[in-house]
């Protein structure tokens, strides 16, 4: 495995904490999971704290760092596929409604349900 990579580090809004990419975290976890690997040495070489690598490894094992993969020990549920319709779906009309009354601004996007819209307007227009 090639270990010559540059981490992509972003600073959070406060500028204090580094935010490492998921790829960087996975790479360090894979390096630290090798037999005989020293987590402290790997962390030091990549400019992170060893405790952070242990945390990432724990998250990786619980599938928090594996995008799109089920957690280990998870069971899959059976899926029944519905028969596809040969007719194309009818296009749905979308709209935008913006209502401003005093300090209240109400914006509704998409297809509004008439009953819900009537209830909202009744409360806003009191």
N, CA, C and O atoms as CSV, one atom per row, in Angstrom:
chain,resi,resn,atom,element,x,y,z
A,1,UNK,N,N,0.843,-1.172,0.000
A,1,UNK,CA,C,0.000,0.000,0.000
A,1,UNK,C,C,0.887,1.232,0.000
A,1,UNK,O,O,1.829,1.323,0.787
A,2,UNK,N,N,0.592,2.169,-0.868
A,2,UNK,CA,C,1.369,3.390,-0.963
A,2,UNK,C,C,0.937,4.343,0.146
A,2,UNK,O,O,-0.242,4.675,0.265
A,3,UNK,N,N,1.888,4.776,0.949
A,3,UNK,CA,C,1.544,5.666,2.066
A,3,UNK,C,C,1.945,7.098,1.792
A,3,UNK,O,O,1.879,7.938,2.689
A,4,UNK,N,N,2.354,7.393,0.586
A,4,UNK,CA,C,2.744,8.760,0.242
A,4,UNK,C,C,1.536,9.508,-0.290
A,4,UNK,O,O,1.296,9.535,-1.497
A,5,UNK,N,N,0.794,10.100,0.587
A,5,UNK,CA,C,-0.346,10.908,0.187
A,5,UNK,C,C,-0.417,12.124,1.093
A,5,UNK,O,O,0.072,12.107,2.223
A,6,UNK,N,N,-1.019,13.153,0.591
A,6,UNK,CA,C,-1.161,14.393,1.350
A,6,UNK,C,C,-2.587,14.475,1.881
A,6,UNK,O,O,-3.539,14.337,1.113
A,7,UNK,N,N,-2.746,14.695,3.165
A,7,UNK,CA,C,-4.098,14.801,3.704
A,7,UNK,C,C,-4.742,16.114,3.285
A,7,UNK,O,O,-4.074,17.142,3.174
A,8,UNK,N,N,-6.034,16.064,3.056
A,8,UNK,CA,C,-6.792,17.280,2.768
A,8,UNK,C,C,-7.362,17.735,4.096
A,8,UNK,O,O,-8.209,17.060,4.680
A,9,UNK,N,N,-6.901,18.870,4.568
A,9,UNK,CA,C,-7.315,19.365,5.877
A,9,UNK,C,C,-8.104,20.645,5.684
A,9,UNK,O,O,-7.648,21.574,5.018
A,10,UNK,N,N,-9.277,20.686,6.264
A,10,UNK,CA,C,-10.094,21.884,6.241
A,10,UNK,C,C,-10.284,22.353,7.673
A,10,UNK,O,O,-10.449,21.538,8.581
A,11,UNK,N,N,-10.263,23.604,7.868
A,11,UNK,CA,C,-10.515,24.160,9.195
A,11,UNK,C,C,-12.002,24.446,9.323
A,11,UNK,O,O,-12.652,24.892,8.377
A,12,UNK,N,N,-12.524,24.182,10.506
A,12,UNK,CA,C,-13.932,24.436,10.774
A,12,UNK,C,C,-14.199,25.925,10.844
A,12,UNK,O,O,-13.278,26.725,10.684
A,13,UNK,N,N,-15.439,26.310,11.079
A,13,UNK,CA,C,-15.796,27.730,11.121
A,13,UNK,C,C,-15.032,28.493,12.203
A,13,UNK,O,O,-14.761,29.684,12.047
A,14,UNK,N,N,-14.684,27.817,13.294
A,14,UNK,CA,C,-13.949,28.486,14.358
A,14,UNK,C,C,-12.464,28.503,14.045
A,14,UNK,O,O,-11.718,29.257,14.669
A,15,UNK,N,N,-12.015,27.690,13.094
A,15,UNK,CA,C,-10.623,27.678,12.697
A,15,UNK,C,C,-9.721,26.892,13.619
A,15,UNK,O,O,-8.518,26.815,13.370
A,16,UNK,N,N,-10.251,26.311,14.667
A,16,UNK,CA,C,-9.428,25.643,15.656
A,16,UNK,C,C,-9.241,24.163,15.346
A,16,UNK,O,O,-8.153,23.620,15.542
A,17,UNK,N,N,-10.280,23.518,14.871
A,17,UNK,CA,C,-10.243,22.077,14.677
A,17,UNK,C,C,-10.034,21.725,13.209
A,17,UNK,O,O,-10.610,22.350,12.319
A,18,UNK,N,N,-9.203,20.715,12.969
A,18,UNK,CA,C,-8.983,20.232,11.616
A,18,UNK,C,C,-10.062,19.211,11.273
A,18,UNK,O,O,-10.508,18.444,12.126
A,19,UNK,N,N,-10.463,19.218,10.031
A,19,UNK,CA,C,-11.451,18.262,9.564
A,19,UNK,C,C,-10.803,17.465,8.440
A,19,UNK,O,O,-10.622,17.975,7.335
A,20,UNK,N,N,-10.454,16.213,8.726
A,20,UNK,CA,C,-9.791,15.365,7.752
A,20,UNK,C,C,-10.830,14.699,6.859
A,20,UNK,O,O,-11.953,14.425,7.282
A,21,UNK,N,N,-10.435,14.448,5.626
A,21,UNK,CA,C,-11.342,13.798,4.687
A,21,UNK,C,C,-11.569,12.348,5.105
A,21,UNK,O,O,-10.760,11.757,5.819
A,22,UNK,N,N,-12.673,11.798,4.651
A,22,UNK,CA,C,-13.004,10.411,4.932
A,22,UNK,C,C,-11.938,9.485,4.348
A,22,UNK,O,O,-11.589,8.476,4.960
A,23,UNK,N,N,-11.427,9.823,3.179
A,23,UNK,CA,C,-10.381,9.016,2.539
A,23,UNK,C,C,-9.112,8.983,3.398
A,23,UNK,O,O,-8.485,7.933,3.543
A,24,UNK,N,N,-8.736,10.133,3.964
A,24,UNK,CA,C,-7.555,10.212,4.827
A,24,UNK,C,C,-7.739,9.337,6.068
A,24,UNK,O,O,-6.837,8.594,6.454
A,25,UNK,N,N,-8.923,9.435,6.689
A,25,UNK,CA,C,-9.205,8.645,7.889
A,25,UNK,C,C,-9.139,7.153,7.584
A,25,UNK,O,O,-8.536,6.381,8.331
A,26,UNK,N,N,-9.771,6.753,6.472
A,26,UNK,CA,C,-9.760,5.341,6.096
A,26,UNK,C,C,-8.339,4.849,5.841
A,26,UNK,O,O,-7.981,3.737,6.230
A,27,UNK,N,N,-7.533,5.679,5.188
A,27,UNK,CA,C,-6.149,5.287,4.890
A,27,UNK,C,C,-5.366,5.038,6.169
A,27,UNK,O,O,-4.640,4.049,6.268
A,28,UNK,N,N,-5.506,5.924,7.150
A,28,UNK,CA,C,-4.789,5.735,8.410
A,28,UNK,C,C,-5.300,4.516,9.166
A,28,UNK,O,O,-4.517,3.793,9.782
A,29,UNK,N,N,-6.607,4.285,9.123
A,29,UNK,CA,C,-7.171,3.119,9.798
A,29,UNK,C,C,-6.638,1.845,9.152
A,29,UNK,O,O,-6.314,0.886,9.852
A,30,UNK,N,N,-6.546,1.829,7.832
A,30,UNK,CA,C,-6.027,0.642,7.150
A,30,UNK,C,C,-4.556,0.416,7.488
A,30,UNK,O,O,-4.129,-0.719,7.700
A,31,UNK,N,N,-3.782,1.502,7.538
A,31,UNK,CA,C,-2.369,1.367,7.910
A,31,UNK,C,C,-2.234,0.850,9.342
A,31,UNK,O,O,-1.410,-0.021,9.620
A,32,UNK,N,N,-3.049,1.394,10.245
A,32,UNK,CA,C,-2.964,1.015,11.658
A,32,UNK,C,C,-3.484,-0.395,11.904
A,32,UNK,O,O,-3.179,-0.992,12.936
A,33,UNK,N,N,-4.263,-0.933,10.974
A,33,UNK,CA,C,-4.824,-2.274,11.139
A,33,UNK,C,C,-3.891,-3.374,10.636
A,33,UNK,O,O,-4.175,-4.559,10.812
A,34,UNK,N,N,-2.799,-2.991,10.020
A,34,UNK,CA,C,-1.843,-3.988,9.524
A,34,UNK,C,C,-1.166,-4.685,10.706
A,34,UNK,O,O,-0.919,-4.054,11.734
A,35,UNK,N,N,-0.864,-5.971,10.573
A,35,UNK,CA,C,-0.178,-6.681,11.658
A,35,UNK,C,C,1.171,-6.036,11.969
A,35,UNK,O,O,1.960,-5.761,11.064
A,36,UNK,N,N,1.426,-5.800,13.239
A,36,UNK,CA,C,2.694,-5.219,13.682
A,36,UNK,C,C,2.785,-3.713,13.511
A,36,UNK,O,O,3.833,-3.130,13.789
A,37,UNK,N,N,1.716,-3.068,13.060
A,37,UNK,CA,C,1.740,-1.617,12.853
A,37,UNK,C,C,1.687,-0.893,14.198
A,37,UNK,O,O,0.999,-1.327,15.121
A,38,UNK,N,N,2.413,0.200,14.295
A,38,UNK,CA,C,2.397,1.034,15.490
A,38,UNK,C,C,1.485,2.232,15.236
A,38,UNK,O,O,1.791,3.091,14.409
A,39,UNK,N,N,0.378,2.281,15.947
A,39,UNK,CA,C,-0.579,3.375,15.770
A,39,UNK,C,C,0.079,4.702,16.104
A,39,UNK,O,O,-0.140,5.695,15.410
A,40,UNK,N,N,0.880,4.731,17.154
A,40,UNK,CA,C,1.554,5.970,17.555
A,40,UNK,C,C,2.486,6.469,16.446
A,40,UNK,O,O,2.520,7.664,16.153
A,41,UNK,N,N,3.242,5.549,15.828
A,41,UNK,CA,C,4.173,5.942,14.774
A,41,UNK,C,C,3.404,6.447,13.542
A,41,UNK,O,O,3.766,7.468,12.958
A,42,UNK,N,N,2.353,5.734,13.155
A,42,UNK,CA,C,1.548,6.126,11.994
A,42,UNK,C,C,0.915,7.489,12.229
A,42,UNK,O,O,0.909,8.344,11.343
A,43,UNK,N,N,0.381,7.682,13.429
A,43,UNK,CA,C,-0.244,8.968,13.756
A,43,UNK,C,C,0.780,10.098,13.705
A,43,UNK,O,O,0.510,11.159,13.142
A,44,UNK,N,N,1.938,9.875,14.284
A,44,UNK,CA,C,2.994,10.888,14.307
A,44,UNK,C,C,3.444,11.231,12.884
A,44,UNK,O,O,3.644,12.403,12.562
A,45,UNK,N,N,3.601,10.220,12.039
A,45,UNK,CA,C,4.035,10.443,10.661
A,45,UNK,C,C,3.033,11.257,9.858
A,45,UNK,O,O,3.403,11.941,8.903
A,46,UNK,N,N,1.771,11.182,10.244
A,46,UNK,CA,C,0.730,11.883,9.499
A,46,UNK,C,C,0.190,13.115,10.229
A,46,UNK,O,O,-0.782,13.730,9.789
A,47,UNK,N,N,0.822,13.464,11.335
A,47,UNK,CA,C,0.481,14.710,12.023
A,47,UNK,C,C,-0.828,14.696,12.779
A,47,UNK,O,O,-1.470,15.736,12.927
A,48,UNK,N,N,-1.239,13.522,13.265
A,48,UNK,CA,C,-2.456,13.451,14.076
A,48,UNK,C,C,-2.132,12.755,15.390
A,48,UNK,O,O,-1.070,12.152,15.538
A,49,UNK,N,N,-3.041,12.842,16.328
A,49,UNK,CA,C,-2.872,12.216,17.625
A,49,UNK,C,C,-3.259,10.736,17.525
A,49,UNK,O,O,-4.209,10.388,16.824
A,50,UNK,N,N,-2.531,9.878,18.220
A,50,UNK,CA,C,-2.816,8.437,18.188
A,50,UNK,C,C,-4.230,8.144,18.684
A,50,UNK,O,O,-4.888,7.237,18.174
A,51,UNK,N,N,-4.704,8.904,19.674
A,51,UNK,CA,C,-6.070,8.687,20.173
A,51,UNK,C,C,-7.094,8.918,19.073
A,51,UNK,O,O,-8.129,8.254,19.028
A,52,UNK,N,N,-6.799,9.869,18.180
A,52,UNK,CA,C,-7.716,10.137,17.072
A,52,UNK,C,C,-7.768,8.945,16.125
A,52,UNK,O,O,-8.835,8.589,15.625
A,53,UNK,N,N,-6.610,8.327,15.878
A,53,UNK,CA,C,-6.572,7.148,15.002
A,53,UNK,C,C,-7.352,6.002,15.642
A,53,UNK,O,O,-8.078,5.289,14.949
A,54,UNK,N,N,-7.212,5.815,16.956
A,54,UNK,CA,C,-7.989,4.770,17.646
A,54,UNK,C,C,-9.489,5.054,17.522
A,54,UNK,O,O,-10.281,4.134,17.316
A,55,UNK,N,N,-9.880,6.328,17.647
A,55,UNK,CA,C,-11.293,6.692,17.510
A,55,UNK,C,C,-11.782,6.393,16.101
A,55,UNK,O,O,-12.864,5.833,15.922
A,56,UNK,N,N,-10.981,6.769,15.092
A,56,UNK,CA,C,-11.368,6.498,13.706
A,56,UNK,C,C,-11.471,5.002,13.460
A,56,UNK,O,O,-12.364,4.560,12.737
A,57,UNK,N,N,-10.571,4.209,14.051
A,57,UNK,CA,C,-10.612,2.761,13.867
A,57,UNK,C,C,-11.898,2.199,14.468
A,57,UNK,O,O,-12.541,1.335,13.871
A,58,UNK,N,N,-12.273,2.693,15.654
A,58,UNK,CA,C,-13.516,2.252,16.297
A,58,UNK,C,C,-14.721,2.643,15.428
A,58,UNK,O,O,-15.653,1.854,15.267
A,59,UNK,N,N,-14.701,3.858,14.871
A,59,UNK,CA,C,-15.789,4.294,13.996
A,59,UNK,C,C,-15.831,3.463,12.720
A,59,UNK,O,O,-16.908,3.124,12.228
A,60,UNK,N,N,-14.672,3.139,12.191
A,60,UNK,CA,C,-14.582,2.319,10.989
A,60,UNK,C,C,-15.171,0.934,11.248
A,60,UNK,O,O,-15.904,0.401,10.414
A,61,UNK,N,N,-14.854,0.361,12.390
A,61,UNK,CA,C,-15.365,-0.968,12.735
A,61,UNK,C,C,-16.869,-0.958,12.966
A,61,UNK,O,O,-17.541,-1.960,12.722
A,62,UNK,N,N,-17.404,0.171,13.436
A,62,UNK,CA,C,-18.850,0.250,13.645
A,62,UNK,C,C,-19.564,0.819,12.418
A,62,UNK,O,O,-20.748,1.152,12.472
A,63,UNK,N,N,-18.820,0.925,11.307
A,63,UNK,CA,C,-19.346,1.360,10.005
A,63,UNK,C,C,-19.716,2.837,9.957
A,63,UNK,O,O,-20.439,3.247,9.048
A,64,UNK,N,N,-19.255,3.638,10.886
A,64,UNK,CA,C,-19.521,5.070,10.822
A,64,UNK,C,C,-18.650,5.750,9.765
A,64,UNK,O,O,-19.019,6.804,9.246
A,65,UNK,N,N,-17.501,5.157,9.442
A,65,UNK,CA,C,-16.611,5.748,8.437
A,65,UNK,C,C,-16.679,5.021,7.102
A,65,UNK,O,O,-15.852,5.268,6.225
A,66,UNK,N,N,-17.631,4.145,6.936
A,66,UNK,CA,C,-17.757,3.421,5.677
A,66,UNK,C,C,-19.037,3.902,5.017
A,66,UNK,O,O,-20.133,3.466,5.369
A,67,UNK,N,N,-18.890,4.798,4.064
A,67,UNK,CA,C,-20.057,5.359,3.400
A,67,UNK,C,C,-20.753,4.296,2.566
A,67,UNK,O,O,-20.132,3.657,1.716
A,68,UNK,N,N,-22.030,4.111,2.807
A,68,UNK,CA,C,-22.831,3.200,2.010
A,68,UNK,C,C,-22.724,1.727,2.361
A,68,UNK,O,O,-23.396,0.904,1.739
A,69,UNK,N,N,-21.903,1.368,3.336
A,69,UNK,CA,C,-21.758,-0.044,3.693
A,69,UNK,C,C,-22.518,-0.335,4.980
A,69,UNK,O,O,-22.504,0.490,5.893
A,70,UNK,N,N,-23.177,-1.476,5.077
A,70,UNK,CA,C,-23.880,-1.811,6.315
A,70,UNK,C,C,-22.892,-2.134,7.424
A,70,UNK,O,O,-21.774,-2.576,7.160
A,71,UNK,N,N,-23.301,-1.915,8.646
A,71,UNK,CA,C,-22.446,-2.213,9.792
A,71,UNK,C,C,-22.230,-3.717,9.876
A,71,UNK,O,O,-23.073,-4.501,9.440
A,72,UNK,N,N,-21.085,-4.113,10.444
A,72,UNK,CA,C,-20.810,-5.532,10.603
A,72,UNK,C,C,-21.856,-6.119,11.538
A,72,UNK,O,O,-22.234,-5.501,12.533
A,73,UNK,N,N,-22.314,-7.301,11.211
A,73,UNK,CA,C,-23.345,-7.936,12.025
A,73,UNK,C,C,-24.743,-7.499,11.632
A,73,UNK,O,O,-25.722,-8.007,12.179
A,74,UNK,N,N,-24.857,-6.559,10.688
A,74,UNK,CA,C,-26.173,-6.127,10.240
A,74,UNK,C,C,-26.790,-7.213,9.387
A,74,UNK,O,O,-26.092,-7.940,8.680
A,75,UNK,N,N,-28.078,-7.315,9.459
A,75,UNK,CA,C,-28.781,-8.291,8.640
A,75,UNK,C,C,-29.564,-7.535,7.586
A,75,UNK,O,O,-30.138,-6.478,7.851
A,76,UNK,N,N,-29.578,-8.088,6.402
A,76,UNK,CA,C,-30.310,-7.472,5.315
A,76,UNK,C,C,-31.741,-7.975,5.319
A,76,UNK,O,O,-32.008,-9.135,5.633
A,77,UNK,N,N,-32.645,-7.095,4.968
A,77,UNK,CA,C,-34.055,-7.451,4.892
A,77,UNK,C,C,-34.402,-7.797,3.451
A,77,UNK,O,O,-33.821,-7.232,2.525
A,78,UNK,N,N,-35.343,-8.718,3.248
A,78,UNK,CA,C,-35.727,-9.040,1.873
A,78,UNK,C,C,-36.447,-7.857,1.234
A,78,UNK,O,O,-37.186,-7.125,1.893
A,79,UNK,N,N,-36.215,-7.694,-0.050
A,79,UNK,CA,C,-36.817,-6.598,-0.796
A,79,UNK,C,C,-37.692,-7.181,-1.889
A,79,UNK,O,O,-37.275,-8.096,-2.600
A,80,UNK,N,N,-38.893,-6.663,-2.026
A,80,UNK,CA,C,-39.797,-7.086,-3.085
A,80,UNK,C,C,-39.887,-5.945,-4.083
A,80,UNK,O,O,-40.262,-4.824,-3.742
A,81,UNK,N,N,-39.535,-6.257,-5.321
A,81,UNK,CA,C,-39.560,-5.242,-6.369
A,81,UNK,C,C,-40.937,-5.223,-7.011
A,81,UNK,O,O,-41.479,-6.265,-7.377
A,82,UNK,N,N,-41.494,-4.034,-7.142
A,82,UNK,CA,C,-42.787,-3.889,-7.803
A,82,UNK,C,C,-42.569,-3.917,-9.313
A,82,UNK,O,O,-41.521,-3.497,-9.803
A,83,UNK,N,N,-43.546,-4.406,-10.032
A,83,UNK,CA,C,-43.444,-4.431,-11.487
A,83,UNK,C,C,-43.428,-3.002,-12.006
A,83,UNK,O,O,-44.197,-2.156,-11.551
A,84,UNK,N,N,-42.555,-2.746,-12.950
A,84,UNK,CA,C,-42.457,-1.380,-13.469
A,84,UNK,C,C,-43.565,-1.135,-14.479
A,84,UNK,O,O,-43.963,-2.026,-15.229
A,85,UNK,N,N,-44.041,0.078,-14.474
A,85,UNK,CA,C,-45.098,0.473,-15.380
A,85,UNK,C,C,-44.484,0.833,-16.727
A,85,UNK,O,O,-43.422,1.453,-16.786
A,86,UNK,N,N,-45.149,0.446,-17.798
A,86,UNK,CA,C,-44.628,0.776,-19.124
A,86,UNK,C,C,-44.968,2.198,-19.515
A,86,UNK,O,O,-44.367,2.749,-20.437
A,87,UNK,N,N,-45.929,2.804,-18.823
A,87,UNK,CA,C,-46.321,4.171,-19.126
A,87,UNK,C,C,-45.444,5.143,-18.338
A,87,UNK,O,O,-45.179,4.925,-17.156
A,88,UNK,N,N,-44.996,6.215,-18.992
A,88,UNK,CA,C,-44.206,7.203,-18.251
A,88,UNK,C,C,-45.079,7.936,-17.244
A,88,UNK,O,O,-46.278,8.121,-17.453
A,89,UNK,N,N,-44.457,8.345,-16.155
A,89,UNK,CA,C,-45.201,9.074,-15.134
A,89,UNK,C,C,-45.577,10.457,-15.660
A,89,UNK,O,O,-44.824,11.083,-16.406
A,90,UNK,N,N,-46.742,10.910,-15.259
A,90,UNK,CA,C,-47.186,12.236,-15.662
A,90,UNK,C,C,-46.337,13.283,-14.960
A,90,UNK,O,O,-45.978,13.124,-13.793
A,91,UNK,N,N,-46.023,14.339,-15.666
A,91,UNK,CA,C,-45.231,15.410,-15.077
A,91,UNK,C,C,-46.059,16.106,-14.003
A,91,UNK,O,O,-47.242,16.385,-14.198
A,92,UNK,N,N,-45.427,16.381,-12.877
A,92,UNK,CA,C,-46.131,17.061,-11.799
A,92,UNK,C,C,-45.851,18.554,-11.892
A,92,UNK,O,O,-44.727,18.990,-12.144
A,93,UNK,N,N,-46.894,19.304,-11.683
A,93,UNK,CA,C,-46.757,20.753,-11.730
A,93,UNK,C,C,-46.165,21.234,-10.410
A,93,UNK,O,O,-46.608,20.825,-9.336
A,94,UNK,N,N,-45.187,22.083,-10.494
A,94,UNK,CA,C,-44.602,22.649,-9.287
A,94,UNK,C,C,-44.848,24.144,-9.289
A,94,UNK,O,O,-44.986,24.771,-10.339
A,95,UNK,N,N,-44.898,24.689,-8.107
A,95,UNK,CA,C,-45.129,26.129,-8.005
A,95,UNK,C,C,-44.412,26.661,-6.779
A,95,UNK,O,O,-44.004,25.909,-5.893
A,96,UNK,N,N,-44.272,27.946,-6.752
A,96,UNK,CA,C,-43.707,28.641,-5.598
A,96,UNK,C,C,-44.722,29.672,-5.135
A,96,UNK,O,O,-45.208,30.479,-5.927
A,97,UNK,N,N,-45.032,29.640,-3.869
A,97,UNK,CA,C,-45.956,30.603,-3.278
A,97,UNK,C,C,-45.214,31.315,-2.159
A,97,UNK,O,O,-44.671,30.681,-1.254
A,98,UNK,N,N,-45.197,32.640,-2.232
A,98,UNK,CA,C,-44.585,33.432,-1.177
A,98,UNK,C,C,-45.634,34.412,-0.668
A,98,UNK,O,O,-46.229,35.160,-1.444
A,99,UNK,N,N,-45.854,34.401,0.634
A,99,UNK,CA,C,-46.841,35.258,1.266
A,99,UNK,C,C,-46.142,36.046,2.364
A,99,UNK,O,O,-45.554,35.465,3.277
A,100,UNK,N,N,-46.209,37.383,2.271
A,100,UNK,CA,C,-45.595,38.225,3.292
A,100,UNK,C,C,-46.681,39.073,3.942
A,100,UNK,O,O,-47.383,39.832,3.275
A,101,UNK,N,N,-46.804,38.925,5.269
A,101,UNK,CA,C,-47.767,39.707,6.044
A,101,UNK,C,C,-47.035,40.209,7.268
A,101,UNK,O,O,-46.706,39.427,8.160
A,102,UNK,N,N,-46.778,41.488,7.322
A,102,UNK,CA,C,-46.039,42.056,8.450
A,102,UNK,C,C,-44.650,41.454,8.511
A,102,UNK,O,O,-43.899,41.489,7.536
A,103,UNK,N,N,-44.317,40.898,9.671
A,103,UNK,CA,C,-42.997,40.295,9.857
A,103,UNK,C,C,-42.986,38.812,9.492
A,103,UNK,O,O,-41.952,38.154,9.607
A,104,UNK,N,N,-44.113,38.290,9.060
A,104,UNK,CA,C,-44.214,36.870,8.723
A,104,UNK,C,C,-44.008,36.685,7.226
A,104,UNK,O,O,-44.632,37.365,6.410
A,105,UNK,N,N,-43.126,35.757,6.881
A,105,UNK,CA,C,-42.888,35.420,5.474
A,105,UNK,C,C,-43.069,33.916,5.326
A,105,UNK,O,O,-42.378,33.136,5.979
A,106,UNK,N,N,-43.985,33.517,4.480
A,106,UNK,CA,C,-44.291,32.113,4.254
A,106,UNK,C,C,-43.970,31.784,2.816
A,106,UNK,O,O,-44.486,32.417,1.895
A,107,UNK,N,N,-43.105,30.777,2.619
A,107,UNK,CA,C,-42.740,30.358,1.263
A,107,UNK,C,C,-43.032,28.866,1.137
A,107,UNK,O,O,-42.559,28.055,1.932
A,108,UNK,N,N,-43.807,28.530,0.140
A,108,UNK,CA,C,-44.172,27.135,-0.113
A,108,UNK,C,C,-43.693,26.790,-1.511
A,108,UNK,O,O,-44.043,27.453,-2.487
A,109,UNK,N,N,-42.884,25.741,-1.590
A,109,UNK,CA,C,-42.353,25.311,-2.879
A,109,UNK,C,C,-42.882,23.933,-3.208
A,109,UNK,O,O,-43.115,23.120,-2.314
A,110,UNK,N,N,-43.069,23.673,-4.473
A,110,UNK,CA,C,-43.514,22.352,-4.908
A,110,UNK,C,C,-45.018,22.265,-4.968
A,110,UNK,O,O,-45.706,23.273,-5.129
A,111,UNK,N,N,-45.517,21.072,-4.839
A,111,UNK,CA,C,-46.938,20.824,-4.932
A,111,UNK,C,C,-47.551,20.918,-3.545
A,111,UNK,O,O,-47.276,20.081,-2.685
A,112,UNK,N,N,-48.372,21.924,-3.322
A,112,UNK,CA,C,-48.956,22.151,-1.998
A,112,UNK,C,C,-50.267,21.390,-1.858
A,112,UNK,O,O,-51.104,21.398,-2.760
A,113,UNK,N,N,-50.433,20.736,-0.722
A,113,UNK,CA,C,-51.680,20.049,-0.400
A,113,UNK,C,C,-52.700,21.112,-0.001
A,113,UNK,O,O,-52.433,21.936,0.873
A,114,UNK,N,N,-53.862,21.093,-0.639
A,114,UNK,CA,C,-54.874,22.136,-0.430
A,114,UNK,C,C,-55.339,22.208,1.021
A,114,UNK,O,O,-55.489,23.306,1.555
A,115,UNK,N,N,-55.568,21.084,1.666
A,115,UNK,CA,C,-56.047,21.067,3.050
A,115,UNK,C,C,-55.006,21.647,3.996
A,115,UNK,O,O,-55.326,22.466,4.857
A,116,UNK,N,N,-53.762,21.218,3.833
A,116,UNK,CA,C,-52.682,21.736,4.684
A,116,UNK,C,C,-52.476,23.217,4.448
A,116,UNK,O,O,-52.297,23.980,5.398
A,117,UNK,N,N,-52.499,23.633,3.186
A,117,UNK,CA,C,-52.325,25.043,2.856
A,117,UNK,C,C,-53.442,25.880,3.479
A,117,UNK,O,O,-53.179,26.972,3.984
A,118,UNK,N,N,-54.667,25.397,3.454
A,118,UNK,CA,C,-55.791,26.128,4.054
A,118,UNK,C,C,-55.600,26.278,5.556
A,118,UNK,O,O,-55.882,27.341,6.107
A,119,UNK,N,N,-55.127,25.235,6.226
A,119,UNK,CA,C,-54.894,25.304,7.673
A,119,UNK,C,C,-53.777,26.289,8.005
A,119,UNK,O,O,-53.893,27.054,8.962
A,120,UNK,N,N,-52.706,26.277,7.231
A,120,UNK,CA,C,-51.597,27.198,7.475
A,120,UNK,C,C,-52.050,28.636,7.255
A,120,UNK,O,O,-51.764,29.505,8.078
A,121,UNK,N,N,-52.744,28.895,6.170
A,121,UNK,CA,C,-53.215,30.252,5.882
A,121,UNK,C,C,-54.198,30.737,6.948
A,121,UNK,O,O,-54.170,31.907,7.329
A,122,UNK,N,N,-55.054,29.856,7.425
A,122,UNK,CA,C,-56.007,30.227,8.466
A,122,UNK,C,C,-55.279,30.716,9.719
A,122,UNK,O,O,-55.683,31.709,10.324
A,123,UNK,N,N,-54.212,30.023,10.109
A,123,UNK,CA,C,-53.460,30.409,11.301
A,123,UNK,C,C,-52.657,31.682,11.074
A,123,UNK,O,O,-52.585,32.534,11.959
A,124,UNK,N,N,-52.056,31.820,9.905
A,124,UNK,CA,C,-51.218,32.991,9.626
A,124,UNK,C,C,-52.063,34.247,9.474
A,124,UNK,O,O,-51.641,35.325,9.893
A,125,UNK,N,N,-53.237,34.130,8.889
A,125,UNK,CA,C,-54.075,35.301,8.596
A,125,UNK,C,C,-54.962,35.731,9.761
A,125,UNK,O,O,-55.772,36.643,9.594
A,126,UNK,N,N,-54.844,35.120,10.917
A,126,UNK,CA,C,-55.653,35.524,12.083
A,126,UNK,C,C,-55.341,36.919,12.504
A,126,UNK,O,O,-55.926,37.419,13.464
